[in-house]
Amino acid sequence: MAVLAPKKSVSTLPKWAKDDIYWHGALYILGSMADREPKFRPLLRQYVNLDESTIDFFAIKRAVSSWSHGEKIMVNLAAHLFNETHEFKLSDLDYLGGGNSKVALKAIEYRFMR
């Protein structure tokens, strides 16, 4: 079972994931979070499965419900980029710090600027 491994950069993702506009942005955010926050890594192993082409964002959102506002914004953005049924308020980007803002904008670029 191939899951998104912690410390796996976007450059080592399967070609299909980088080529897919929905997957690329979402995985960019999730991978960035795992690189910066060790507490996020078990969630990736548990809820992201590349072999089955699934990300259980409902479970990830439940798991991060007590985390910081910025972390929840990043998860919500990743979920929205992956599947627009997950709502996202663009004005929430105002609450992100510089590092997260750059990651968010790059992920949006992967999704919408191809």
Secondary structure as GFF3:
##gff-version 3
##sequence-region A 1 114
A	DSSP	three_ten_helix	10	12	.	.	.	ID=ss1
A	DSSP	alpha_helix	15	19	.	.	.	ID=ss2
A	DSSP	alpha_helix	21	36	.	.	.	ID=ss3
A	DSSP	three_ten_helix	38	40	.	.	.	ID=ss4
A	DSSP	alpha_helix	41	47	.	.	.	ID=ss5
A	DSSP	beta_strand	48	49	.	.	.	ID=ss6
A	DSSP	beta_strand	54	55	.	.	.	ID=ss7
A	DSSP	alpha_helix	57	63	.	.	.	ID=ss8
A	DSSP	alpha_helix	69	82	.	.	.	ID=ss9
A	DSSP	three_ten_helix	90	95	.	.	.	ID=ss10
A	DSSP	alpha_helix	98	112	.	.	.	ID=ss11
###
